[in-house]
Structure formats: structure tokens, C-alpha cells
Amino acid sequence: MNNWYNYLKKSFEITGDDFSKIKTTLSPQELHRVFDDGYGVSLGSPFTAWGEKYVYFPVVYDGNEWVGYVRRNPCEEASRHWGGE
């Protein structure tokens, strides 16, 4: 069990974005709602979140959920495949 708050916070740490400046389509309740993130059925709320450098979104593969992210602005960094890890 996990929630988008924990996943997003970890993703912001990886990318170096400042989590205190997060903008998201999730309400505070949705951000902290615990869901089963294991294989099976996708239960996390859909969302988009913005940091200063990256845009974040939910990724699901066979019911397993996590956060994906891409650069906000055009750059030379290629995006990897999402959803089949």
C-alpha cells in the first residue's frame, strides 16, 4: 500500500525538483489516499503534477503503479519507455 504523496516526493528527490513548490491536479485527500500499488487492478487516482524542471504523471503496468516524469522544457534529454518496466 502506498499513496501519490510518497511516490511524488521520491520522484522529486530523484529529479532535484523542490517538492515544497509542487503544483498538482490532486486534491490533498487524493494525494494522501492510500491505495494498493501492486499488480492487479489500477487503483491510484489519475493526475498531472508540475515541478520547476519536470512534469509528473501516473504510470501503470499490469496494475503496478508508479510515477513517470519528463522535462518541462525542450532539451537534449531523451525520454525512456514508460509502462513496461
Secondary structure, 3 states (H helix, E strand, C coil): CECHHHHHHHHHHHHCCCHHHCEECCCHHHHHCCECCCCCCCCCCCCCEECCCEEEEEEEECCEEEEEEEECCCCCCCCCCCCCC
